[in-house]
Amino acid sequence: MANKEKFLKLVTEDPETQRRIRYREENSLWLRESKGIALKVLMALKDRDMSQKDLAELMGVSPQYVSKLVKGQENLTIETITKLQDVLGIGILATSVRRQQKKKYEVENQIILYQ
């Protein structure tokens, strides 16, 4: 049996692997956004020479929660996003809107160019 066949057999028969795959597929949209927010938070922490512990104290949450947040694995509430924006002085909520507007602009320009 080839390595690829062994791998596929393991993956398809392992219920935990199947559960994780389904979870990622079902939650791909918010996971992608959460990772984008995590990156912004990490960059803001670096720019401000702050630690994750500092951020946790300023937000009134546990360091463990901030750790999950900066790993992009946390489904953030609007309250948490607002706290992040306030404490770090960065915009988070508008990123998705700007990205959609940019895509729409690029698509419209492509259509104009091809006409």
C-alpha positions, 0 to 999 in steps of 0.5 A: 500500500502506497503512502498516499493510500495509507494517509487517505485511509487514516484520514477517512477513518479517523472520526476526530479528523473528520470532525475537525475537517467538517468544523473548518468547512462549516466555520471557514468564513468566521475563522478567516476573519478571526485570523485577520483580526488576530494578525492586526492585533499582533501587529498592533501589540508589536507597534505599541511594545505591548505584551498579550498580558498587557492587552488582557489587563487593559481589556479585563479578560484572561491572558488565556483568552487573549492567547486564543484571540491572537491564534485566530481561533476565537469567535469574537463578539462585537463587544470584544472587537470594540474593546480591541479597537478601543484599547489598541486604537485600531479599526477592525470592523471596517476591514471586511467592508473595505475588502468587499468594496475593493473586490467590487471596484476591481471587478467593475474595473475589469468589466470596463476594461473588457468592454 
